[in-house]
Structure formats: C-alpha cells, structure tokens
Amino acid sequence: YPSGNLAILVVREKERLICIVQEDTLSKARIRAVFKSNGRSTCYYPNGAVWINMTVQGGQYLDQAGSRVRRWTWPNSVTSTGPHVPLSPIFLSLNQHVGVRILGQDRITVSFLAMGQQAKFNVGTKVQVSDGGRLPPPTRLGEDELLLLAYRVRILWLFDRLRRCLNFPSNEQWDKMKPPAYLITQALKILQLCTTSDVSDEARGSVRAIVSS
C-alpha cells in the first residue's frame, strides 16, 4: 500500500499456491481474501463476515448478516443434487486499492492500483474431473485451523458485546442478548466441520466449548 503496509502476498504450501490480501494496517492486519490453487477461496467483509465463498463445485455470495444472496455452480462441476446455476459476473472492492473480479472458475483476478500503477494477479484455477467422474474431495481442516476459526468467532462475539455495552450502557439486559445472525451461522458451520474433520476428540471438544461458551 502507499502507507508501506503489505497488501498482497503469494505463498507456497506444499503443492499449492495461496494468494492472501490483507487490509491496510501496520500491525495485526485482518485478512480480506484468500485464494487457493485447489479451488477453495474466501473473501471477507471489513467486519470479518464471509462475503464470497468458493469451492471446486461453485460458490456463494453472502450479505453481512450471513444470509445467502446468490449461489452458482461451475460448468465442470459434478453435483448429485440440484440444477446447474450459472455464474453472473461479480466485482468486489475490498478497499480503495484492491478489487476482485470473478468471471469464471479460471477467470478470477485480484487487481491492485496505487500511485498510478496497477498489478493484476490471476488467482483462478481449473479443477479437472477425475476418471471416476467425481471431483476431488474437499480439503479437511486440521485441529489448528478449526481452533483458529472457533477463536475468531468467539473474539468477534466479544467485540460485539463490548460495542453494545458502550452504545447502551444503561441497558441491564445487554449481557443476555444473542450474537448476530452471521456469527451464529459461522459457529454452526464450525461445529459441522468438527464432525467431518479427522481431529481428536479432545480438539473437537475444545472447539465446541469455545464457540458455545
């Protein structure tokens, strides 16, 4: 960024590449988008809620409350249920310098513009259907990733409670208020991931305790 803060980085994790977009802050910068060469990518709103989520089958567009605005499937996706839903072009502005354009599974571009210069990163991928006519199984999260997701939801909920307390200090019922809908949705998804991921019972119990406390 013009401020000198890191905006975009590309790293290699074993056999795949990962492109990460960070917000323009000096320390503890939030991640605004992650694009993986295995077809799994996510873009986030400034408040941390999921904005765009894509897999090898397709993707979905969510609002800040966690409700799905629209969904789509990729042309080469093999799904057992539901009709094929084509993608309508999507243009996102993560901030004043970074934008994302989604035109197809292999036509996803991250654009960076600052001080009269522009850089573009093609972060799309083309996942081939295997010989058996099935797509590769989705990547399962490990214990560390599940714990980080659980702590993230917990921290966002604590920030939301703090904000409500500051905005309505005279409300004696603020401590009994439920979390925002998008946090409840994310917590349920994390609990569902615990049942499908190959993690220990101890880690599974820790994740449940974090998101349920």
N, C-alpha and C positions, 0 to 999 in steps of 0.2 A: 504494500500500500504506500501512498505518498508519505505516510507517517513513519515508514520504515518497518512496520509490523508485517509479519509473514502472512500472505494471503492464501496462496495455493501451494501445496506440496504433493509430490508423487513419490510413493514408496513401494518397494517390492516386499511381498510377504510370501515366501516360498515360491510357488509357480505363478502367482497372480500379482497384478499391479493394483494399487489403490490410490485414487486421487482424492485429496481432502481439501475442503475450502473452510478457512477459519474467518471469524469476524475480526474487525479492525480494532483490536485492543492489545495493550502491551503485555499483560500477563493473564494467565488463565483464560485464554481466548476460547469461546464456545465454538464448536464445530457446526457449520451451517450446511454442509453437504458432504456425503461420502459416496464415491463411485468405485465399484469393484469390477475387475475384469471378468469375474464369474457371473455377472449379470445382476447382482444384488446391489441396489443403490438407494440412498435416502437423502432427502432434502428437509431442512428444519426451518420452522418459523423462528423469529427472533426470541420468542419466549421458550423455545426448546421443543414445542409440539411438532409432531411429524407433519410435513407438508406434502411431500411426494414419497411414495414407497414403491420400488420396482423390484421384481424378481425375474427369473427366466421365463415365467408364464405370462407376465404382464405387469400392470401397475395400478395404483390408485392415487387419487388426488383428495386430500382431506382438508377440512377447514380447521381453524384454530381450536375449536371445541372437540375435535376428534371425529366429527361426522364425515362420512364419505360423500364427496361432491360428485365424483365420477370415477369410473374404472375402465380398464381396457385390457385386451389380451394381444400378445404379439402374433403376427401371422404364422410363425413356425411353431407356435405353442401347441402342445398336445394335452388337452384337458378332457377329463372324463365327463364333466358336467357343465351345462351352460353353453349358450351360443358364443360365437366369436364376436367380440366387441372391438371395433377398430379404434385406433388412437386418433384423437384430434390434437393438432399441434399445441404444445404448451410452451409458454415463455414466462420465466420467473426472473425477478430481480432480487437477488439475495441481499444486496446493498447497492450503493451508488456506483460501485466499481465492478461488481461481479454479477453476471447473468447466466442463466441456464436455458438452453433451447432443446426441447425434446421433440423430434420429428419421427423417430423410429428406434427400434432396438439398437441398431448400429449407427444411428444418427443423433447422438446426444452430445452437445457441445457446451463447454464451460468457457465463457468469454470474460476476459479481464481487460478493463480500459482505465488508464490513469495517465495523466500528464501528456495527453496527446498520442499515446502509444497503446497498441492493442495486442493481446496474446490470446490464442484460442487453443483449447485442449479438446480433442475428440475422445470422449470417455465412453462411447457406445461400444457394444460388443455383439457378436453374432453367435448365439449358442446353437450348435448343431444338434439335431435329433439323433439319438443313438440308434444302433442297428435294431434294437428291440422295439423301436417306435416310441420310446419314452425319453423324457428329458432327464438330465442328471438330477439326483435328489438334492433338495436344498441343503445348504451348509448348516450344520447344527452348532449351536453356540456352546462354548465351554463354560466352566464354572466361573472364571474371572469375568467373562463378558456378561453373564447373567447377573452376577453380583453388582457390576457397574451399572447395568440398566436399572436394577432394583434401587440402588442408592440414588441414582439420578431422579427417579420418580419420587422417592422419599424427600430429597432435598427440594425439589420443585413444590411439593406439597407444603413443606415447612415455610418456604418463601411466600406461598400463597396465604398461609395462616398469618404470617407476620404482616403482610400487606393489609389483610383485613383488620387485624388488630390496630394498626396505625391509622387506617381510614375510619374505623368505627370503634374508638376506644371506650365508648360508653355502653357498647352492646355486650351484655353479660353472656349471650348465647354464642358468641363467635367461635368459642372452642368446640362447640358441638356441630358446627357447620360441616357439611360433606365436602370432599375435594371436588375440583372442577371435573366436568364430564370427561375431558380428554385424558386426565390423569387416571381416572377410574378405568377407562378403556385400555390405557397403556399397562396398568397394573394387571388387568385380566389377561392381556396378551403375554406378559412376562410369566404369569403363573401357568399359562398354557404351554409356553416354551419349556418350562421346567419338566413337564410331563413327557415331552417328546425328545428332550436332550439327554445325552448319555453322561449324566453327572451323578455324583454320590448323593445318598440320602441326606447326609449332613449338609451339603451345599444346597440341596433342594429345600430343606427345612429353613436354612438361613435366608434364602431368597423370599420364601413365604412370610417369614417373620418380619423382614424389612418392609415389604410392600403392604403388609396387613396391619402393622402397628399404628 
